[in-house]
Amino acid sequence: MNILVCVKRVPDTGAKMILTADNQAVDSKNLGFTVSPHEECAEEEAVRQVEEHGGSSWILTLGPEEAGEQLQEGLALGMDEAVLLNNNGEEWDPRSTSLAITEAVQKIAEEGTSFDVLLFGNEAADSGDFQVGVRVANALDLPVVTGVKDLSFTGDTAVAKRESSDGWEVYQVPLPAVFTVKEGINIPRYPSLRGRMQARRQEIKRITPKKQPGGLKKIRLRIPEEEDGGAEVLGEGPEVSSKVVDLFQDIGVV
C-alpha cells in the first residue's frame, strides 16, 4: 500500500499575526512554522497503516524552500519519501494548489509509484479552506470521504468513519481513494533523535510546478480586531455573594 500525505506549512498556532506594510502577506520574521493538527494525524495514520500493511508512505507540500523543514519532520516520524512543490513562497489559491498536487501525483505515477491512498487534513489551519482534498479527488476521478475519524483497510477496500450528531457515518469505498482526516483519528508520535538525524540526510524530491491562470485573486489581508478582556474583583468574604447575584442578574444568567 502506497500512501501520500499532503500538508501545508502554516504559522504556529496561537502566534501573533503581523502583516507586511502592503497587507499582502504575514510578516514571518518572528514566527515559527508547523503543520495543522489534522495533518499531524494524517502523517501518523500513514505511518501506522504502512507498518500494518506494508508499502511506502510519502509526504508532499506546496511551498517555499523553507517548507523542507515540515517535510523533514514527516521523515523523522517514519515516512519514507518527501516531495517539495516549490512555489518560491508565492501564495496559491485552492484551485492552483490542487492542480499542482494532481500533476505531481500523475508525474510520480509515471515514474513508477502509484498511490492507493491520498490523505489530507480536513481543512487548512491558516485559511480554513476545506477544498484542496476534494478538488484533488475530483481531478483524479477518485472517491473521497471527508472528516474521517477512523480508517481501516481490507484488500482493495477502505472503511472510513466520521462522527455525526447521531453517531457514526460509515463509508466503504474502493481504492485508490482520497480521505481528509480530523484530529482525534489517532495520537501522533514524537520523532526520535535517531529519526531526526536520518531525516536530515534523506533527499527531498523537488518539483517546480507551474501556476495555472484563473482562480481567486487576493485583494489584501486583514487582522480581526482583538477583543478587550479583563477581570473585576468584587471583594472578599461572604458579603460578596449579593454582588455576585446582582452581576448574574445584570448579564442574564439568573
Residue, then its C-alpha position, 0 to 999 in steps of 0.5 A: m500500500n502506497i500512501l501520500v500525505c499532503v500538508k501545508r506549512v502554516p504559522d504556529t498556532g496561537a502566534k501573533m499575526i503581523l502583516t507586511a506594510d502592503n497587507q499582502a502577506v504575514d510578516s514571518k520574521n518572528l514566527g515559527f512554522t508547523v503543520s495543522p493538527h489534522e495533518e499531524c494525524a494524517e502523517e501518523e495514520a500513514v505511518r501506522q497503516v504502512e507498518e500494518h500493511g506494508g508499502s511506502s508512505w510519502i509526504l508532499t507540500l506546496g511551498p517555499e524552500e523553507a517548507g523542507e523543514q515540515l517535510q523533514e519532520g514527516l521523515a523523522l516520524g517514519m515516512d519514507e519519501a518527501v516531495l517539495l512543490n516549490n512555489n518560491g513562497e508565492e501564495w496559491d489559491p485552492r484551485s492552483t494548489s490542487l492542480a499542482i498536487t494532481e500533476a505531481v501525483q500523475k508525474i510520480a505515477e509515471e515514474g513508477t509509484s502509484f498511490d492507493v491512498l491520498l490523505f489530507g487534513n480536513e481543512a487548512a489551519d491558516s485559511g480554513d479552506f476545506q477544498v484542496g482534498v476534494r478538488v484533488a479527488n475530483a481531478l483524479d476521478l477518485p472517491v473521497v470521504t471527508g472528516v474521517k475519524d477512523l480508517s481501516f483497510t481490507g484488500d482493495t477496500a477502505v472503511a472510513k468513519r466520521e462522527s455525526s450528531d447521531g453517531w457514526e457515518v460509515y463509508q466503504v469505498p474502493l481504492p485508490a481513494v482520497f480521505t481528509v482526516k480530523e484530529g482525534i483519528n489517532i495520537p501522533r508520535y514524537p520523532s526520535l533523535r535517531g529519526r531526526m538525524q536520518a531525516r536530515r540526510q534523506e533527499i527531498k524530491r523537488i518539483t517546480p510546478k507551474k501556476q495555472p491562470g484563473g482562480l481567486k485573486k487576493i485583494r489584501l489581508r486583514i487582522p480581526e480586531e482583538e477583543d478587550g478582556g479583563a477581570e473585576v474583583l468584587g471583594e472578599g468574604p461572604e458579603v460578596s455573594s449579593k454582588v455576585v447575584d446582582l452581576f448574574q442578574d445584570i448579564g442574564v444568567v439568573 
